[in-house]
Amino acid sequence: MKSALSVFALGFLAFGLAPRPAVAATASASFGVSATVLATCLVSAAPMKFGTYTRSAVSAASSVSVTCTNPTPYNVSLSSGLAPGSAVVTGKMIGSVPGLQGYALASNFQGTVNRSQTMGADTVAGAGNDSFQTLAAQDQVSSDQHVASSAYADTIIIAITY
């Protein structure tokens, strides 16, 4: 009987060790992906230099670089400067001696748009394209100004609204 039991145990063991097809299980999940791109703009400008004033009219220009995310609409405005008495149409540079030197600043190469901050009237509008865009500021010191010998300067604030 031992032998029959041994054969049965070996057979049962052999059946248990026999290769069987593996049963694989798979579990899955998903997750969402999102991002928010905020509208942003950066602005910078090159200095505007007239050089030496000899009582003759002289013009100068500054390139203003605007970089906004695509397709962010923007509006660029120029301040009237920091000198007392500066206005939208007539800017003034302050000298190191008492006195001011006048100039006129426009926000385009044609010189037809005076600087200001009135949206849609005397600002420069555009739309961002993820690359820098160059705008111009034209300036002119008129002839025959009677000003003292001095170095004159002013600061124009460029504001970008988007």
Disulfide bonds with the S-S distance in Angstrom:
Cys41-Cys68 1.97
